[in-house]
Amino acid sequence: MDKNEVNIAFEILLEEIENIINGLNQEGELAFKKQNLEKIKMILENIEKLTSFREKVRELQKEWKNISLSKLPQKMNSEYQYLNQ
């Protein structure tokens, strides 16, 4: 897996997290209409956890983008390139 493939994996993960958050928002809207306060509370807690997790994933993605293969020892760099042929 090369550097770009890892970034694509991050993008897919972030997109899936967004989809889950959007689904919870819709579920929350229905719970609000039904005045189901317990369900609203549970949904909000899950959204807060997912939002925090999403930010951690974004930070990891930024960190990954800053990693440069040229900073790896030469032996590791050549082995990495060999594995990704």
N, C-alpha and C positions, 0 to 999 in steps of 0.2 A: 504494500500500500504506500503510495507516494504522498508527499506533503499535500498535494491538491485533493487527493482522495480522502484524506483525514479531514480536511476543511469541508468537503462535501458531506461527510458523515456528521460533522458538527451542525451544518445547515439543516440536514434531515432531522436530527434530534431536536433542534430549536423549533422547527416547523411542527413537529409532533407535539411538543410541549405547548405551543400556541394553540393547536387544535384542541387539546385537552382543556386548556384555560377557557377557550371560547365555548366549548361544550358545557363547562361548569357555569359560565356566565348565563347561558341560556336556561340551564337547570335552575339557577338562582332566580332568574326572572319569573319562572313558573312558580317557584316556591314563594316568591314575594307576592304574586297575584293571589295565591292560596293562603297567604299570611301564615305560612309554616315557618315559624321563627327558629325552631331547632334545626331544620334542614338548611335554612339560610346561614345560620351560624356555622354549621359543618362545612358548607360550600365555601364560605369566606375563608375559613381556616385552611382548607385545601388550596384555594387560589393563592393565599399568602405563601404557603409552603412551595407551591409550584413556581411562583414568581421569584422567590428567593433562589430556588434551584436553577431556574432559567438564567438568572444573573451569574451564578457560579459557572454555568456552561459557557456563557458569553466570555467570561474572564479566562476560562481555559482555552477558548478559541483564540482570543487575543494572544495569550501566552504561546500557543502553538504557532501562530503566524510569525511570532518573533524568533522562533527557533530557526537557526540556519544550519544547514548541513555542513557548511564550510567551517563551523565552529567545532564540529566533531573531530576527534582524532582521525588522521588519514586512514588508518586501518579500518575503523568503524565506517567511515564514509564509503570506502571501496566495497566493503561487505554489504552495506545498505544498498548501494547501486547494483551489486550483483544479484541480490535477492529480488530486486524490483525489475528485472529484465523480462 
